């Protein structure tokens, strides 16, 4: 019982770090038979994860679209477009920064292509096939059609209740099955990479990517608040505006949840001069639909892994990826690592990521989850200032 309680109190990031360390250590000492047991588990879990991806999209996107579509008003439309545009800008900033800096930062690892050691990796004893019910694109189209349709149905319609229940089921699957098993999955990935001789390359790449993303998210916040300063009625100094939002930033670092930080974000937005009406509308909405920090992390990590493995990519591919990811992450579940779970389908569908690639993306993302969340909620303050300039006079203080 005490062990279970300790496990629950230990954060996901801590468990992932322990799993990585143990995976590397055990990779040097485990006999092949024991290692292949974990590789077999990983192969089965990968199949389950692939099966769940379309269901995750349907479970969350349908309800997200129906909730947003069910609300009327120009302020909703303006805020949604603004949040999406800022999220897309974040992805493009991350991509083009990585495009020009990663070849130099990762020059020593790019020559050590991961694929050259894949022949040394262990194979599972068997694989239990779990084909998804539908493809990612089909799931997205289905979700948009039903989401928009439900938005025009009565609030007590049976179909709305059904998809709300589906969302709850998928959320429980994520919270009770996928998230608890992730550390074991990551353990198996790093165990196999150690056996294959890839782990040194991956860890050195991790460190460089994390540093670049941390710098990028500071730059992004400066850009967002520089734009907000142009719209602010009370303060034209972007640094002063940003410093006002710092309590929300540090709260998000601790909670790793945009939703849990809403009270602090709301209070700080009002300190920026945002009216009560605008702040009360924009902050809770942007906690769901504004994911600039998450987009920045996922784009940079995806580009770095593609470069590292000499996977083909180009700018149109990443523009398509960023545009689709911005839509998909609107419905990201409010749990640690929720955005990357929602992104797995797009990573596979557009960028061609494998199960191992997705596992590395999960590990990288969760390692920086608190900073991405902090970037998201702090940027919400900048967006509220812009919306306040356009609609604040209509709502009053």
Secondary structure, DSSP 8 states (H G I E B T S, - for coil): -HHHHHHHHS-HHHHHHHHHHHHHHHHHHS-HHHHHHHHHHHHHHHHHHHHHHHHHHHHHHHHHHHHHHT--SHHHHHHHHHHHHHHHHHHHHHHHHHHHHHHHHTHHHHTS-GGGGGGGS---S-------SS-HHHHHHHHHHHHHHHHTS-TT-HHHHHHHHHHHHHHHHIIIIIHHHHHHHHHHHHHHHHHHT-HHHHHHHHHHHHHHHHHHHHHHHHHHHHHHHHH-SS---HHHHHHHTHHHHHHHHHH--TTTTHHHHHHHHHHTT--HHHHHHHHHHHHHH--HHHHHHHHHHHHHHHHHTT----HHHHHHHHHHHHHHGGG--SSTTHHHHHHHHHHHHHH---HHHHHHHHHHHHHTHHHHHHHHHHHHHHHHHHHHHHHHHHH--
